[in-house]
Structures are given as structure tokens and as C-alpha cells.
């Protein structure tokens, strides 16, 4: 089944316009008419794809989370169970994901947006960890919370440094941190 390129392009324009507007105002203040004007489409076209701004955001967020899930699972594809001493930084793809969606993460990590975006991201990272973390000698909920916040902490620091380092450098940093914790 072939994908209609016009549909793909329209959705991309809507996602880009949504991100641009989220830099200016919270999600609940974005109007369909303003979004359509920014995306250079008419309201009818918008309604062919989405029923509301919330549905557009949910679709975009799901696209980001699906990519995040894939990035998180990448090191597990080569070695399962994963051993920190054998972890190859080249298989760590989470920072490549963040770089790919940098404009979204700049919004999530900015001080001007509601914490709801941050918590949505934290929830998804936590779900990924829950599905792929074995029980430890520590209460698993706390262990997973620690790991999820550590990943977000690195990403947040990277954003505060204006994404100066490459995704590869961040992967190296993460592996060094993990190895130093396991020694």
C-alpha cells in the first residue's frame, strides 16, 4: 500500500506549525484558524486529518514516543541482557532521537511551558524502562524513577548547553556514567 505524499507533507506542515506555535503559547491557547494559517492550509484540510488541536498534538507526540521507544531499545537489539561493561556507545540512540526532534525538546525543556509536557515525557521513558528493566535489589519503582530522571537530566543539561555536543558525545558520556556507577 503506497503512502500519499500529499498527506505526509500536510501532516509534516501541521506538526512544524504546531511546534512553532507551541514556542509562542501553550497548547490550549492554539486556535485551529491560526494553525491553518501558519501551515498554509484551509480548515477543511485540517479536519480531513484531525478533529482537534489536541488530536494533532497526540498524533505528533505518539510519533515522537514511537521513535523514542525505538531509540531506547537499540542497545538491547545487539545484547540481551545488556551488560554495562559491554555497552557500545554507538548503539545508544536516545540522544540521536532527541537531536532529531530538537525543536520539540527545546519546548519541553524550556521554562516557559507547562510541566505537563515534561511529565508526559517522563511517563513514556518510565514505561520504556518498566518494560525492559529486571527486578533489582532496590525497590523497582524507585530504581526506574532514578533511571528515567537520570536520562531526562542528561537531556535537560544538553538542552541548557544549547545542544552544543553531538549526539555521539552524549552517548559516550552516558556510557561513561553508567560504567562508573557499575564499578
N, C-alpha and C positions, 0 to 999 in steps of 0.2 A: 504494500500500500504506500503510495507516494505522498509526501507531505506537501501541502500547498505553500509555496514560498511566500505568497502574499500574506497568508495567515501568520507565518513565522515572523515576517517583517513587521506586521502590525502589532503583534504581541511584544516584540522587542522594543518598538517605539513606545508602546504603553508602559512597559517596565522602565525604560530610560526616563520617560516623562514623570513617572511616579517617583523615582529616585530624586530627580531634580526638584520636584515639589516637596518631597519629604525634607530636603535641606532647608526649605523655607518655612514649613508649617507642619504641625502634627497630622497624622493620617485622618483623624476625624474632622479636620477642617478643609480637607481637599474636596473640591466640588468636581463632579463629572464634566461640567462645561469647561472648567479651567484646564482639567487634564486633557480633554479632547483638543482644546485649542493648542496646548503645548505639544501634543503628539501629532497635530495637524491631521486629525481625522474627525468625522462627524459623530454625533451622539449615537446614531443608528449603528454605525460600525462598532462603537464601544459595546453596545448592547448585544451585538452578534457574538461577542466574545465573553462578556462578563455581565453579571446582573447588578454589580455594585463596586464601589471602590474597595470595599472590604474583600470581595471575591477576587479582585485583581491582586491585591496585596497577598492574599492567601495563596494564590497561584504562584506568584513570584517567590514568596517565602518558601513554598514547597519545592520549587526548582532549586533554590539555594540549599535547602536542607538535604535534598537528594544528592546534590553534588558534595556537600559536607560529609554525608554518610559514606559515599564512595571514597573520598579523600581519607577519611578516618580508617577505613577498612584496608587500605592499600598495603600497609606493612604486614597485615595478617594473611595476605594472599601468598606471600613467599615463605613465611614461617608461622606455623601454628602448633603449639602455643608459642607466643612471642617471647624471646629471651632478650632482655635489655642489652646484655653484653654482645649479642649478635645483631642488634638492630642497625640496619644500614640507613644512614640519614637520607639517602636517595629515595628510599621507599616511603619516607614521611611526606605526605602530600597535603596535610591540612593547611600549611601556610601558602601553598600554591593556590588552594581553594580561596583563601582569604584575599590573596592578591587578585585573583580572577574577579571577585566581587568586591573589590576595594571600595567602590563608591557606596555600596550598601553598608559595609563595615565602618566606614567613616561616619555614617549616620548613627549606627548602633552605638558606637563608642564615643559619640560627641556628648557634651554636657547639655546640649540644647533639646534633646529628645526625651520623651518619657522613658522611664526604666523598663517599661513593658517590652520594648524591643530586646533589651539586654536579657531579660528573664526568659523570653521566648527562645533566644539563642542558647542560654544556659540549660534550659529544659531539653532541647534537642541534643546537645552534647552529652548531657546526663543520660538520656535514653540510649545513645550510642554506647556509652561506657557500660551501662547496665547490661546490655546485650552481649558484651564482649569482655567482661571482667569476671574472673573466677573469684570465688569466695576467698577472703584473706583472714588473717588472724585478728584484724581490726574490723569493727562493725562496718559492713559493706556499704551502707548508706553514707557514712562519713568518709570512707575511703573514696567512693565515687564522687562525692561532693568536692573533696580535696582535689582530685584529678581534673574534674571539669573546670573548677575555678583556676587551677594552675594553667590550663590550656588557654582559657579566656584571658588570664593575667598576662601571659606572653603576647597574645594578640593585641591586647589593650596597650601594652608598653610599646609594641611595634607601631601601632597607630599613633600614639603620642609622639613617637620619634618620626612621624610623617612617612612611615614605610620606607625609611632610608635603606635598610638592609634588604637583601634579596630573600626570596622565599627559601632558597637553598641555605643561606646563612642562618635563618631562623630554625630550620630543620636541624642543622648542626648544633645550634645552641640547645635545642630541646633534648637531643640525644646526649649531649654532654651533661646536662642537668640530670637526666634520668640515670645515667651511668654513675654520677657522683652520689646519687641517693641510694643506689643499689650496692655501693661498696661498703 
